[in-house]
């Protein structure tokens, strides 16, 4: 599966196997500012999307298969069938909650806002018309689809490039069990997000570091690095 990238940035490429056994791939919008090629909100390109493919089978002419329950599989040439959700700028990165199976995504903002999303089947997360819960520009054009709002966001006064982490399911720190952990690559801040089954998450800053955090990892026991 070859995906041309028009610019050097927003290439992302985070990949995770979901609890359903399919491979999920997070792709940025292609790069530069304001998505100049208008890849987002354009289902004919894979850029700016999270894909879901079956690597154990092959469709004719492909080295993988498209799961039959992907949300856009019946849209013909209007939407690529590999797409699971759309409207992402620079997803850095994605992870699955090993207990609930929810797919979490951290999306790097452009002007003012960094965001965290819980990704649902067929969801549209708004870029390049929306940044976080806000219109990107006062004259942003209207769009017919209903956008899925992030579960949490922070302003660029707190950092300028979010790094997504993991939902903590370890034993060493019971006080943050079930919390989503994320950080900012520029400011070094680290947050713990407590959703408790609600629509929106409550965020708490748990560390201010001098680190440029680029990634999180989990071990077998669910401890986070």
N, C-alpha and C positions, 0 to 999 in steps of 0.2 A: 504494500500500500504506500505509494509515493505521493507526497503532498508538497507541492512547490511552495516556497516561502519567499515572498517578494522583498522583505527587508530582513535585517540582521536580528531584530528584537521581536519579542512576543511569540517566540517559537514554542515555548513551553515543552510539551511532549511528555508530561506526566502520565504514566500508565499504571493501572491497577486491575487485578482480577477481582470481580465482584463476587458476592456470595452465591450468585447464580451460575458461576463458572465462566461467564463471558468477560472479555477484555474491554476495559473502558480507557479511552484515550482523550486527554484534555489538550486542546489546541488553541493558541492565541489567534488574534484577528489578522495576523500577517505583518504587523509592525507599523512603525511611524506613528504620528499623532493623528487623532480624529479618524482613524480607520479610513485612509484616503481612497482605498479600492472598494470601500463599502461592502466588505466581505460579511460583516454581521448583518443580520436580518435578510440575508441572501442564502436561502437553503440550497442553492446550486453549488456552493462551495463548502468544503469541510472546515474551513478556517473559522475561528471564533465559536467552536462547538465542542461538546463532549460526545465522542463516538462510542458505540457499543457493537462489538463484533464477536463472532464465534470463530476461534482459532483452531477448533477441532474438526471443522468441516469446511467444504469448499463449495461455493456457488459457481456456476459456469462462468469461465473467464476470470475468476478471482482466486487468490490463494487463501481466502477466508470465506466465511458465510455471513450473511446478514440475518440475525435472529428474526423469526417471523412475527414476534410481538414488539419489534421496534416501532416507535410512535408514528413515523412518517413513511412507512414502507409502502403505503398505497397512494402516495402523492405524485407518482410518475417522475417526470424530469424536473418538477418544480422544487423538490427537496431530496437531497441525497439520503438514501435509506439507512446509511450507517449512523445517522445523527440520532442521538438520544436527547440532547437539550442544546439550546442555542443562546446567543447573546452574551458571550464572554469576551473580555478584552485580553487578559493575560493570566490565565488560571495557574497560580503557583501556590499550592498544588492541590491534588485531590487525594481523598482517603475514604475508606469505608469504616464505619463503626462496627467493630467485630461482634458487638452484642446485638445491635438493632438492624444492621445492614444498611443504614442510611449513608448516602454519599454526600460528603462535605467537600466544598470547593472554596478556595481563597482567590479572589480576583484583584489583581493589582490595578489601582486607579490611575487616572491621568491628571486631573486638575486639582481636586480637593478631597476625594473620598476613597478609602480602601474598604473592601467588603468581604463578608463571609456568607456563603450560600449553602443551603441544603438542597441538593439537586433532585428534582422529580422528573419523571418520565414526560417528555414533550414540553418541558418548561422553557419559557423565554425570559432571560435574565436582564434584558434591556439595553445592553451596550449595542450601538453607540449613541442611542438616544438618552439613556439614563446612566448615571454614575452613582452607585449605591442606590439610595432612595430618592435621588434628585435628578431633575432634568439636566443634561449636560450643558445645554445652552438655553437662554431664555426663549429663543426662537426654534427650539428643537421641534421637528415635525411630529405630527401625531401618528400613531400606529394603531392598527386595528386589534392586534392581539393584546391580551391582558398580561402584563409583566409580573413575574414572580419577584417579590421584594427580598432583599437580603435579610438574614436573621440577625445580623449585627454589622455595624460599620464604625469606622473611626476617621476623624478629620486629619488632614495633613499637618496639623499642629502636633500630632502624636507620632507621626511617622509617614513615610512616603512610598513604601513598597512592602506589601504584606507577604509573609511566607506562611503558607498553610501547614498545619501539623497533623495531629492525630487526636482522636477521642480516647481519653485515658481510661483504660480498663485494667490497670495493674493493681497491685495490693499494697505497695509501699506508701502510697499517699491517698488514703481513703477519703480525705476531705475534698479531693477533686475527682472522685470517681464519676465517670460519665461526662466530664467536662471536655470541651474541645480546646486544644492548645494551639496557639499561633503566635507569631512574632513579627517584628518589622525589621527588614534588612538594613534600613538606614538608621533608625533610632536605637535599635537594640532592645526595644521594649518587648516583653513577653506577656501574653494575656491568657486567662482561663475563662472560657465561656460556658455558662450554666444555662441550659435550655429547659430542663425539667418538663419536657413534653409541651412547652408553650410554643407559640408562633415565633416569638423573638427571644434572643438569648440575653442574659445579663453578663456583661463583661467586667472582669476584674484584672487589673495589672498586677502580676505576681512577681515580676522582675524587671529591673532596668539594667541592661548590660552594655558592655562596649563591643559586643559581638555583631558581626554581619551575618545573621542567621539565614542560611540558604536552604536548609532541609531539616526535617524531623525523621526519626525512625522508631520502630517498635521491635522489641524482642518477642520471643515465644510467649512470655508471661504477660505481655501487654505493657511492660515498662517502656517509657518513652525516652529517647535520646535526642 
